[in-house]
Amino acid sequence: PKPELGVFGIWFAAILLIAAWHRTRLRWTVLIGVLAGWCVHDGWSIATSRRTPVLDVWVYDVGQGDAVLIRTPSGKTVLYDTGVMSPGRDSGRDVILPDLQARRIGSVDRMVLSHPHADHIGGARSILERMEVRRVLHSGFPYPSAVELGWRAMARERGVAVDTARRGMDISPDPA
């Protein structure tokens, strides 16, 4: 990258300061001018800088299956799939919830469930049970397994809106 103009100004001021070092009055004038220039430069940089919006994406290691968390620039969250559910293993409880708590994420705006196999929706019940989920979007594929029926029952019990995905549907909780 090209050096900023301010860098050249600082070097120039340093040279002037060294040249004027033996003259006390001139030394203080240059030193005050350098400090004032530095403050103006940094103040201008802070005032004109813009925070670039960031989209964060975390992919969880849930073994077989998927679980991905997306946080939008305005802090909205989308959880895509919830990992595996098998005897003694619940990705929602064991992997996703501890991470959400560590990141201080208190709610999920959208939980998207791609299809009703246990390696993709296994942790959904635990997430719904222990966290505020505002809306669930699922594929609509009929698959009456215990895992599928479990998350649906928990969503009903907690009053969570459940939608079936359809072509062209906008699921983003954040216009940015």
N, C-alpha and C positions, 0 to 999 in steps of 0.2 A: 504493500500500500504506500501511497505517497504520504510524506510527512505533512502534518498540519502546519498552517501558517504560524500558529502560536508557538510551535517548536522553534522556528527560526527567530521569532521575537524573543524567546527566552534566551537563546544563544547570543543574540545581539546584545541583549540587556546584560548578560553575564560578562561579555567582553567589555562593555562600557563600565561595568562595576569594577572590574579588575583594573582598567585603565585609570579610573578615578579614585582608586583606593587610597592613594597618598593625600588626597584633598578631602578632608573630613566633611565639609559642607556638601560638596558635589557627590561624595559617596552616599550620603543619606538621601539626597534628592533622587539619585538613580535607584537606590534600594527601595524607596517608597514608590517610585514609579513602576518598578518591576513588580512589586507586590500588588499594586493597584491594577496593573495590566493583567496579572495572573487571575485576580479575583473577577475582573470583568470577563475575561476569556472563559473561565469555568462557569460563571453565572450564565453567560450566553449559551454555553454548551448544554447546561441543565435545562434552561428555559426552552430551547429549541428542540431538544431531543424528544422523540416519541417512543413510547414502549411498543414494540412490535407484538401484536397478539400471537399467542403461542397455542398450538393444538398439541396436547400431550396424549400419547398413546402408550399403554402398558400391556404387554402380552404376558399372561400368567403361565407358569409351568404347572399344568394340571395333569400331566401324563397324557393318556389317550383323550382326545377331544380338544375343545377350544374354550378360551376365556380371555376376552380383551376388554380393557377399560379405556374409554376415551374421555378426556376432559377438554371442553371447548375453551376458547379464549375468554369467555365471560364466566367460566366456572361451572357450566352445566356438565352433567355426566351421562354417558351412555355405556352400558355394560352389555357387550355382545357375547352371548353364551356364558355358561357358568360352570363348565367343566364336568367332571365325572362324579357319579354317585355309585358306589358299590359297597358291599358289606365292609364296614370299618373305615370307609373313605368317603369324605364329602368335601369336594373342592370349595364349595361355597363357604362352609364353616372353617375349614382348615387352611385355605390359601387366600381366598378373595377377601373375606371379612377382616382378617388381621391386617391385610395391606390397606384396605379402605380406612380402617381405624388409625393406622400409622400415618396415613396421608391426611387425616382429619377430614375425610369426606363423610358427611353425615347422611347423605341421601343419594339415591340414584334417580335421575330424571327419566331415563328410558332404559328398560331392560329388553333387549332384543334376543329372542330365542330362535335360532336358525331352523332347527327341526327337532322332533321330540325323542331323540335317542339319548340314553342316560349319560353318554359321554359329552353331551352338549348342554343338557338342561339339568344335570345332576345336582348342582348346587343352588338351583333357583329357589327351592323351598326354604333353605336356610337363609338366603339373602332376604327373601320376602318376610320371613319370620322375625329377623333381627334388625332390619333396616327399613327406613322409609323408602319405598319405591313408588314413584308417581304414576308410571304407566308401563305396561308390558305389551310388547308386540311379538306375536308368534306367527309361525308359518301357516298354521291352519291344517297341517297334515294330520289326519286321524291316526292315532296310535295310543290306544287306551292302556298304557302301562301304569304301574303304581307310581313311578316317578312323575309322569305327566299328570296324573290325577292329583298327586300330592301338591305340586306347585299351584295348580288351578284352584284347589280347595283353599290353600293358604291365601292366594290372591283374593278370593271371594271373602274369606274371613276378615282380611285386613282392608277390604273396600278399595282395592287397587283396580284401576281401569285396565281392561285387557282388550286389545285389538288384534284382528287378523290382518296380516300384511296383504297388500294388493299392489299390482303393477302401478308405478307412477306415484306412489304414496310418499309424502315428505315426512320423515321421522325425526328430523333434526330439532332438538329443543332450543337451539341457539341460531338466530338469523345470521350471525357472523360466520 
